[in-house]
Every structure is written in C-alpha cells, then in structure tokens.
C-alpha cells in the first residue's frame, strides 16, 4: 500500500459524555490551518461512531479529546475497534485532562501520543506532520 496523495486527513472526536469541546475545536482549526483536512465529529461520540467515521472518511489519524476521566476506557475501545476492523494504519493520538501516570499505559495500548494542557497547537500540528502517513525514505 503506497502513501496516499493529498493532505493528511484527521478525524477530531469527543468520545463519551464530555460536554466541553472548545479545545477540540481549537485543535481542529489548527490542523486545518496547518494544511490538513479535518473532520470534526462533534460531542458525545461512541468509539464505534468515531471508528466508523474514520474508516468512511479514509482518515490517516484520529485525534481524541477527553476531559471526563474516561480516557483509559474510551481510548482503548477506539484502538480495539480499529484492530477489529483491520484499520490499525489509522494513527490515534489524544489530549485533554489525562494524569501523567495514565500516559504510559495508554501508549502501551497503542495511542501514539498524548497532549496535556499546555501543549501548543503548533507542537500538535508539527507532531501530526512528522508522525502521520510517513512517506517512504527518500535520499536523506
């Protein structure tokens, strides 16, 4: 499978019962302004809805935003569904209110990166550019 043409496509989602999406919208706008195509799913999405959207939209990555404390359960559910649907090539990253001690287990489950409060939008855009849909090595 070759590298897809066109801009990086990112689904930005708010899983679970979180009712606050300002941060997700800020990240979605930053990714868009960084030249990516962004599909924002809105509030109260189930892991199934998020994975369905990512597959239907041919997304390269899913960015999950969570403040409710259910990150361990919801992030793992998204990862598990991607595996079940043979869509492990869709990179998952997340952010929100996530305690430092929860980050290593999330990464072990397959979450590629976690951004906590204080992460800049520029650093998130840069991370996505550097880690999503890496082209084959070319002379360098």
Secondary structure in CASP SS format (residue, H / E / C, confidence):
PFRMAT SS
TARGET T0000
AUTHOR 0000-0000-0000
METHOD secondary structure of the structure
MODEL  1
X C 1.00
X C 1.00
X C 1.00
X C 1.00
X C 1.00
X C 1.00
X C 1.00
X C 1.00
X E 1.00
X E 1.00
X E 1.00
X E 1.00
X E 1.00
X C 1.00
X E 1.00
X C 1.00
X C 1.00
X C 1.00
X C 1.00
X C 1.00
X C 1.00
X H 1.00
X H 1.00
X H 1.00
X H 1.00
X H 1.00
X H 1.00
X H 1.00
X H 1.00
X H 1.00
X H 1.00
X H 1.00
X H 1.00
X C 1.00
X C 1.00
X C 1.00
X E 1.00
X E 1.00
X E 1.00
X E 1.00
X C 1.00
X C 1.00
X C 1.00
X C 1.00
X E 1.00
X C 1.00
X H 1.00
X H 1.00
X H 1.00
X H 1.00
X H 1.00
X H 1.00
X H 1.00
X H 1.00
X H 1.00
X H 1.00
X C 1.00
X C 1.00
X C 1.00
X C 1.00
X E 1.00
X E 1.00
X E 1.00
X E 1.00
X E 1.00
X E 1.00
X C 1.00
X C 1.00
X C 1.00
X C 1.00
X H 1.00
X H 1.00
X H 1.00
X H 1.00
X H 1.00
X H 1.00
X H 1.00
X H 1.00
X H 1.00
X H 1.00
X H 1.00
X H 1.00
X H 1.00
X H 1.00
X C 1.00
X C 1.00
X C 1.00
X C 1.00
X C 1.00
X C 1.00
X E 1.00
X E 1.00
X E 1.00
X E 1.00
X E 1.00
X E 1.00
X C 1.00
X C 1.00
X C 1.00
X H 1.00
X H 1.00
X H 1.00
X H 1.00
X H 1.00
X H 1.00
X H 1.00
X H 1.00
X H 1.00
X H 1.00
X C 1.00
X C 1.00
X C 1.00
X E 1.00
X E 1.00
X E 1.00
X E 1.00
X C 1.00
X C 1.00
X C 1.00
X C 1.00
X H 1.00
X H 1.00
X H 1.00
X H 1.00
X H 1.00
X H 1.00
X H 1.00
X H 1.00
X H 1.00
X H 1.00
X H 1.00
X C 1.00
X C 1.00
X C 1.00
X C 1.00
X C 1.00
X C 1.00
X C 1.00
X C 1.00
X C 1.00
END
